[in-house]
Amino acid sequence: MSQIAPPCDRGVVAATAPHPGKAKGPLVLIGTVLGSSLAFIDGSAVNLTMPVIQQQLGGDAASAQWIMNAYLLFLGALVLAGGAAADRYGRRSVFVVGVVVFSCASALCGLAPSLPLLIAARGLQGLGAALLVPASLAILGASFDQAGRARAVGIWAGAGGLMSAIGPVLGGWLTDTVSWRAVFLINLPLAALAVGFILAGARESRAPRAGPVDWAGALTATLGLAAITWSLTEAPARGLHASSVIAGLLLGVAALAAFVVIERRAESPMVPLKLFQSATFSGANGLTFLLYAAFSGALFLLPFQLIRGHGYSAASAGAALLPLSVGLAVLSPMAGALTARLGVRTMLTIGPLVVAAGFALLALRAGEPGYWSGVFPGLVLLAVGMGIAVAPLTDAVLGAVPGAYEGAASGINNATARIGGLLAVALVGFVLAAGSGGEATSQLAEGYRMAMKAAAIAAAAAGLIGAATIRSGPRKA
């Protein structure tokens, strides 16, 4: 997802009971870094290819949205079920299956002759990522004892930040010098190395009390999110009052209502609903949804603005995003010390408000073609704000639930971030349609400006939620 990983990955690792046994730590660490990098690079690099893909394969704005959302839909809806499957059937086995599915889908993406086939392959990629991402984190947690875990997680997180920074630059360079197809095909050697290192270094592990996988919940969540995403994507062209759009929205709401009923009755629910009795946990997830929706929706449009609006090459557009990734990598480790001094609530109020200021500045400078005056200042504020907010967000989520539910709480918050991005990208069509009425370039510029304003409002609302709901204090028993 763009240039920032979802929150609470550290919580997923921490909640996994260590079973190091005969695991070969260095090989496991390399394998999990490579496996997670498939998702990190894909999330940040594919954004840069979309303007070029759309030009070569045709399609409208909705087609470009589906290139991103087919992936986000299956990843966001199924990542919790993927984690449960890894706990029940074996983390190493599920990781290998996920990487194989992801790499086969990447090959299909790279060879796709048309947009419908590319979008279908992107959905398959999302399914593979929903298996490999949680399994990768669980393998990391199971392979190191408490003494070695902090160092391993630090290396993993640093490598993930590096890969997220490399992704846009690599994606832009490959698109310009080889083809957009190479952005997908480069996943194949990385996947082969990841599987090799994990098979050589990790021992199989399972959660000792893992219940059955909540497949009914996973199915209804996927159906509900798919129906709502389709309706929001199609509404700008068909109209909000179109019968197909209304039917899709009703189907989505009904499926999500069924999901809630299933979760209340499930033996091992994907989402333990009682966690939402905590105002802090509910507030943290509301904050996460709005903040990551703002971030994902705005950065979905930024490459279009740079490439089509201001004439950047794909490589230059990728390099333009480097300050964001580098700033996040530098600032995130410092957030822990700041949180100890200022408190979680203060950090989760200030951080989103700084992000809102960054989006507002990007909106104000939308017509400025110069990078240093038009784009760079806003990206710096985004990096500062997200750097302030992400680490304390994990602390807030884990501090709001009993220790036995840390893994579930982390997974829910992680999925919330991805679903926020999914729905935000689905809504992009509305701001593009609102900016219509002139030439394509001016329409894009006006749509981009409106998207930045909407992102600023959402991020500011996230900050207000943080101020109103986040409480610091001892964890509940």
N, C-alpha and C positions, 0 to 999 in steps of 0.2 A: 504494500500500500504506500505509494508515493515514496518519500524519502525518510520515512520514520516507521519503525516497527511498532506493532500494537503493544499496549501496556501489559504488565503482569506476567511476562515470560519468566521473570525471576521467581515469581510466586509458584508457577507450575513446577519449576525445578525444585524449589524448596519443599514442596508438598510431596515429592516422590521419596519413598523410603529408600535409603541406600542399600544396594546389594552388590558391592564392588567385586567380591569373589575373585575370580581370575581375569576380570576385565583388564584390558591393556589401556590404561588411561590416555596416553598420547594418541593412540590410534582412534579411540572413541571420540576424543575431542576434535580431531581433524575431520572424522566422518560426520559428526553432528554439525560442525561449522559448514562443511560443504553441503550437507543436506538442507540446512536452513538457508544457506546462500542461494539455493535454487529459487526459493520464494522471495528472498530479499531482492535479488537481482531482477527477477521477473516483474515484481511489483513496481520497481523504480525505472526499469529500462523500457518496458512496453509502452509506457506513457509517451516516450519520445518517438516511437514508431507510428503512432496512430494517425497523425496528419499525413504521413507518407503512404501508409496502408490505404487510407481512404482515397487518396488520389489515384493509386494504382488499381485497386479493386473496385472502386466506386462506392456507392452507398451514401446515405444521408447522415445527419447528426445522430439519429437513433442507432444506426449501424456502429458508429464509433463508440457510442455508449455501451453497446452490447459486447464489443470486444473486451472492454474492461469488466463489465458487470457479469458476464457469463462465468468468469473466473471468481469474482468476489461472491457471487450468489452461492455457489457450491462450497467454497471455502468457509464463508461466514455461517452458513446453515449447518454444515456437517462437521466443523472442527471439534465441537464438543463430543459428538458421537465417535469421531476418529480417536480422540483421547481415551474414551471409554473402551473402544475396541482394542487399543494398544494395551491397556491395563488388563483386559480379560484374555486376549488371545496371544499376547506376547509382543513386547515393544519392538524388539529387533525384527520380528516377522512383519509386523504392520509397517514399520519404517521401510523395509525393503519393498513391500508391495506398493506403498505410496510412491516411492522414488521411481519404480518401474512404470507405474501408471502415469506419473508426471512426465517422465522422459519420453514415453510413447506418444503422449499428447503433444509434447513439444515438437516431436518430429512431424506429427500431423499438422501442427500450426505452421511449421516451416515449409511444408509442401502444399499447403492448402491453395487450391486454384481459385477459390471464390470466398466471399464473405460468409455465407451461411456455414460452409465447412470450417472456416477459421473460427467462427463463434462457437460451433459445436466442440471443436478441439479445445478451445479455451475453457469451456465448462468441464471437460475431462481433466484438464490441468488443475482446476479448482478442486475436483474430487481427490486427485493425487496429493495436492497440498494439504487437504484436510486430514489426510492420513499421516503424511510424513512430518508435518510441523509439530503436532503434539507428541508424536512418538519420538522425535528427535530430542525434545526437551526432557521427556521422561527417561530416555536412555542416558542422557547427561546426568540427571539426578540420581539414577540408580547405579551409575558406574563409579561414583566418587563418594568417599566417606565425608563426614561433616568437616573434617579438617581440610580436605582438598577441594571441597565443592565451591567455596567462595572464589578461589583462584580460577577454577575451571569456568565458572559462570562469567567472571570478569573477562577472561580471554574470549569466550564465546560471544559475549555482548560487544566487545571491541571489534572482533572480526565481523560481526553482523553490521555494525556501524560502518566499517570500512567497505563492506560489500554494497551497502545501500548508497554510499557515496560514489563508488565506482560505477554502479548500475546505469545512471543517466549518461555519464560520459561514454561508457562502453557501448550502450545502446545507440547513442547518437553517432559515434564513430563507425560502428558496424553498419548502420543504416546508410551513412554517406559513402563509405568506401567499399562495402560489399553489397548488402541488401538488408532490408528489414527482416527477411527470413533468417538471416544469420543470428539475429537476437534470440530466436527460439532454438535454433540448432546448436548453439553454444552450450545449451543445458546438457546435451548428451554426454560429453566427456566428464563434466562435473558430476553427473548422476552416476556414471560408472565408477568413478573414484570414491564417491560417498558410499556406495554399496560395498565396494571392496574393503574399505577401511572399517566399516561397521561389522561386516562378517568376520573380519580378521581380529577385531579388538573387543567387541561387545559380547557379553554372554546374555542369553535370553532371560528376561525377567517379566514378572507379572505382579499385579497388585494382589496381595493375599486374600482380600475380601471383596474382590471386584464382582459386582452383580451383572446381570444381563444387560446388554447394550440396548439403549432406548431407541430402537429402530422406528417405532411408531411416532415418537416425538420428532425424530430426525426427518421423517417423511413429511409430516404435517408442517414442520417449520420450513422445509424447503419449498413445499407447495405454496404456502402462504406468502413467503418472501418473493417467490417467482411471480406469482399473480400480481402482487402489488408493484413489483419492479416493472413488469411488462406494462401495466396500466399507466404508471407515472412516465415511462419512456414514450409511450404512444400518445398520451393525452395532448401534447402540444400540436401534433399533426391532425389527430382525429377530433379533438375537442373534448373537454371534460364531461360534456353531456352526452357523448357517444355511448350507445348501449353497450358496446364491447368494453369500453373503458370502465363503465359503472359495474358491469358484470365481473370484470377482473378484480376490481377493488373489493366487491362484496365477497367474491370467492376467497381472496386473500385474507380478509378480516375473519371470515368463517373458519378458515383453516388455522389461523393463529388462535382463535378462540378454542378450537378443538385441541390445539397444542397445550393450552393452559389446563384444560380438563385432563388430558393425558398425563401431564406432569404431576398433577395432584394425586393421581391414582397409581403412577408407575412405581414399581419396586425399586428401581435405580434410576431416578429421573435425570435427564440431561441438565435440567435447571431446577434445583431444589427451591421451590417458591418461598419457603419460609425465610430464606436469606433476605428477601426484600422487606421483611418486617423491620430491618435496621434502616433508619433514615439515612445514615451515613453511607451504607452500601447502595441504597437506591439512588441517593444523590450522586455518588461517585460514578455510577453507571449512566445516569442522565448527563452528567458533565462529559463523560467519555464519548457518549453518542454524539452530542452536539460538537465537541471539539474536533473529533476525528471526521465527522461529516463535513465540517467547514474546511478542514485541511484537505481532505480527499477531493471534494467537489471543486475547490478552487484550483488545486494543482492539476486536476484533470484538464482544465482549460488553459493553463499557463503555457504548455508547449504549443498549442494552436495559436495563441497570441504571439509568441515569439517567432514561430516558423512562418505562419501565414500573415500575421499582422505586421511584423517588423522585419521579415526577410532573413531571419537567422537560418543557418544550416542546422541540421539535426545535431551535429557534433557541438556546435556553438551553444545550442539550446541546452544540451546536457551539461556542458561546462558552466553555463549560467546558474545552474542549480547547486553547484558545489558549495557555495557559502552556507547554504541551508544544512546540508549533510555534515560538513565539517564543524559548523557551529554547534549542532546538536551533539556530535561526538565529543566535543570539548566541554560543553556546558553540563551535560547530563551527569557526569561523575561528581561535579561540584554541587549538584542539587542536594545531595545527602547532608553536607555540612550546613547548607543554608536552611534546610528543613529542621535540623536540630536547633537552630537559633531562632527561626521565625515561626515554626509550627506548620503542620500540614495544611490547615485551613487557609493560612495566609498565602502559602505557595500556590494553592489551587484556586485562589482568587486572583492573585497578581498575574500568574502565568497566562491563563486564558485572556485576560484583559490586554496583556502585551501582544498576544497573538491577534486579538481584534484590532489593535492599533496597526499592526503590520498589514493586515488585509485592507484596512482603511487607507493606508498609505499607497498600497498597490492600486486601489481604485482611483485615488486622486491622481496618480502618475500613469494611468493606463495609456494615455495618448503619447507619452514620452518614449521615443524609440531608443534613446541612449540607455545603455545597460546600467551604468553607474548612478545615473540620476533617476531612472525610471523603474528599475527592478531591484537592484542591489539593496537599497535602504529597507524596503519592505521585507525582503528575505532575511535580512539581519534581525529584524524584530520578530519574525516568525521563529527563527532559530532560538533566540533568547527566550521567548515565551514558552515554546514547547520544551526547551531544555529545563526550564523552571518547573513545568507541570508534570512531566511524564513519571519521574521517579517518585515524587510524593503521591501520585495517583495510585501506584502499586501499594505504598504504605497505607493509604486510606482504605483500600479494598481489603487488604489482609488484616488490618486492625479492626475491621467492622464485623468480622465473623469469627466463630469458634475455630480453634486450630484444626479440628477434624475436617473443616469445610474449606481450608485454604485452597486446595486444588480446584474444587468446583467453583469457588469465587473467582479465582484467577482465570479459569477458562471462560466463565460467563463474561467477565470484563473484556477479555481478549476478543471474544466473539462479538460483543457489543460494538467495539471499535470497528470491526470489519463490516458489520451490518450498517453502521452509520455511514461508512464510505460507500457502500452499495447503494443506499437510498439517495445519498447526495448526488452521485453520478447520474442516477435515474432522473433527478430533478433538473439537471443541467439544461435539458431541452426547453424548459420554461423560460430561463433567462435568455437563451439564444433567440427564442421566438419573440420575447419582449423587446429585444434589440433589433428587430427586423424593420425594414422600411427603406433601406438604402442599398448601396453596393455591399458585396459579400464581406469586404474588409471592414467597412464601417459597422456592419451588423455584428461581426465578430468582436470588434472593439467595444461596442456598446454592451453586448452580452457579457463580455469579460468584466467590464466595469460593474455591471449589476451583480455578477457572481461574487466579486470581491466584497461588495457592500453586504450581500446576503451572508457571506462567510464571516464578515466582521460582526454582524448582528448575532449570529449563532455562537461565535466564540465569546462575545460579551455576555450572552445569556448563560454560557457554561461557567463563566467566572462568578456570576450572581448565584448560580446554583451551588457552587463551591462555598461561597460566603454563607449561604443560608443553611446548608445541610451537613457540611463536613465538621465532624467533632473529633478532637484529639482526646485520647484517654486510654485506659487499659482495655485490652481485648476482652470481649465477652467470654464468659466461661462456657 
